[in-house]
Amino acid sequence: MDEDVKNIIKDVEFVYFKFRKVSAEFHNRGYRLPKDFESFLYNRMSKPNREKLIKITKNFITKWERVDIEQYFKVGFKLFGKNFSYVKFLDDRIITLYKDIDKNLKRDLSENKKKFTNSAKFVIKYLRSKNLSFDEYCTKKGSNSEISLVIDHYIKNYIDKIFVVWLIKKGYFYLSDSEKLLVPYIIDNYRDLYIKLDEMNGFIEKIERKIKNEKK
C-alpha cells in the first residue's frame, strides 16, 4: 500500500461506505460492507475503481472538505441514474450541480428561518396583547369557532406553514379532520416541511424557549 493511502485508509473506507449507502437507497436495496476493507480495496476492487475512490477521497479531505459526501453522491445519481459508478466519480458536472443545489438549499434555509422568526414574533405579540399563554394559543378557537386559532392565523397569513408544521411536530397543536381540508399544501408537503424543520433544529430551540416563556 502506498504510504499516502495508508495514512487516509479510514477516510477512504468512510467515502466507500457513503457511496454504498447512497447507491443502496437509490436502487432501493440492502448492502453489505467488507469486514476487512483494506484487503477488499487491494485484492477485490479493480485498479481503476480503487484509483477513483482514493482520488475522490483526497478531494473530500482537501479542496472539497466542506462538501457533504452523501449529498455529492446523491447528485451523482441524480445526474447519471443507475449508470453512476466509480468511473464518473470525478465528473465535473457533479460538483457544478452540487454547488448550485447547495446554494439553493442555503437560500431556502435562510428564507425558512426568516418566515419562522416572523411567525414567532407575531405569536409572541399576540400572546401579550390577549394575555394568553402559549398552551392556550395552541388550543384556542379562532374568530370562526369552527377552526382553531392557529389555522385561522395561518389562513390569514399571520403565521407561516413551516411554523404550523413545527407546532404539529412538537405536539403543541393537532389538526382536526375538517381543518386538514383547509390546508392542502401542508398535508401534501408535510414530509418535505418536516425535513426543512430538522435543518433548523438549533435555531428553533432558542425561539421555542422564548415563546414558551411567555406567561399570562
Secondary structure, 3 states (H helix, E strand, C coil): CCHHHHCCHHHHHHHHHHHHHHHHHHHCCCCCCCCCHHHHHHHHCCHHHHHHHHHHHHHHCCCCCCCCHHHHHHHHHHHHHHHCCHHHCCCHHHHHHHHHHHHHHHHHHHHHHHHHHHHHHHHHHHHHHHCCCHHHHHHCECCCCCCEHHHHHHHCCCCCHHHHHHHHHCCCCCCCHHHHCCCHHHHHCHHHHHHHHHCCHHHHHHHHHHHHCCCC
